[in-house]
Amino acid sequence: MNLDLDQEYISLTSDTTKDCYLCTHDNHNFLAALRNQMLLKCDKRNLYDLLYKTYQARMRPLKNQNMDVLPITRTMIQEHFEQHAMTYQSGVLNDARVIQQLMHTLESRLKLKDGSLDTANVSLFKQLSTYKIQLLKKLSIHESTDKVIDKPHEFI
């Protein structure tokens, strides 16, 4: 298994995937491609809002033709991509975001009450910063865009 491939998905929770429509149907490649393109460009809330709106827009013509379309919610899309279809880029980006939050919390603890620096926390902050930079370098190395052949009515 090559974890560096953007198209390779790692199943993290195998027992819940049988209830996930997006896991059991292979008709959402446009969502995966859009997610891979936008992952580094916006935050999670905006990313999943965009994916949901895109899904709704792609399904509107089918609904107008009175075809059966399963109602996929924003929550279902987010759960699928965060728990069932984890990619290398999303994992590294998630780790970098966690590191950033740790650094933000630690930043307030760098100075002691007497005004001196806490050397242990400064050292930890530097280590976290170095690790975050390594993660971001990995993201820039693996940054690529998927070519998607648009097949707008290939849903079912």
N, C-alpha and C positions, 0 to 999 in steps of 0.2 A: 504494500500500500504506500503510495507516494503522497504524503501530506501537503506537498507543495503545489499540487494541481488545484486550480480554482474550481474545476468542475466536480471534484470528488467530494462527496458528502459523508460525514461521519455520523452515524446514528448514535445519539447519546442516551436516548430513552426508548428502548425497543417495545416496551409493553403498551405505551400510549399511542404508538404510530398507527395501530390498526383502526383507531377511532378518528384519525386525522384524514380528512378528505384530500388535502393536498399531498399527503404521503401515498395515498392509495390510487390517485389518478395522476397521470402524466400529461396534464393539459395546462400547466402553469409555467412553462419555460420562460415566457415573457416576464413573469414576476421575478423569477430567479435572476434573469439577466439584468433587469432594471435594478434589483437589489444590489447586485455586484457592482454595477456602475455608480450607484448613488451612496454606497456604504461609507465611503470616505469623505463624502461631500456634505452630509447633513447629519443631524442628530437622530436618535432612534425614533422619537415621536414623529418628526417630520417624515422620516423614511417610511414608516408603516402607514402614515396618513396617505402618502403618495402612492404606495403600493395598493392600498384599498381603493383609492379613487381611480387608479388605472384599471383595476379589476372591474369596478363598476362600469367604467366607460366601455371596456371591451365586451361586457355582458349585455349592455343596453340594446344593441341591435338584435341579439338573440331573444331577449325578453319581448322586444317589439314584434317579433315574428311568432310569439306565443310558444317558444321552445322552452323546455324545462331547463332551468338553470338553478343549480344549488346555491342557496344563499350563503356565501362565504362572508364572514364578518372580519372586521379589522383585527379582533382578538385572535381569531383562527389563523390569520396570516402571520401575525406576530409570534404566536406560539409555534407554528410550523417552522419558521425560519430561525427562531432562537433556541428551540429545543430539539427539533427533528432534523434539520438540514443545516448543520453548522459547517461553515467553510473555514479554511485556513485564515483568510483575511478577516472574517468576522470574529474569530477567536482571538487573533492578535490585537485587533482593534478594541475588543472588549477588555482584554488585559491592560492595554494602554490607558483606557478610561478609568479602570480601577486604580491603577498606579497613580494617575493624575488626582483622583479623589484622595488617596492616601497622602500624597504630597501636600495637597491643600490642607488637610487636617493637621499634618505634621508641621506645616509652616508656622502655625500659631504657637507651637511648643518649642520653637528654636531658641527663643530668648527666655532666660530665667527672670525671676522677679527682681533680682538685683541688677539686671541689665546685661549680664554676661551671657555668652552663648552656651547652650547645652551641647557639648562635643559629641555625645552619643547620638542625639537627634540630628545634628548637622551631618554626621557620618552616614546615618541612615538615609537622610534626605539626598545626599550625593549619590548613594548606591541606587536609590529609587530613580533618580534622574537619569543616571547612566543606563539603567535597565529600560526605562521608557524610550530613550533615544535608540537603543538597540532594537526595540520592538518597532518603532516607527521606521527605522531603516529597512527592516524586513518587509514592512508594508510597501514601501516605495519600490523595493526590488520586485515584489510580486504583483504590483499594480498593473492590471491589464483590463481591457474592455472586451466583452464578449460580442461577437458578431451575431446578430439575431436576424434570421430570415423571417420577415413578418408574414405570418399566416393567420390573419385576423379571425377566420371562422373555423379554425381547427381547435375546438374546445372539448369535444366529446369523444 
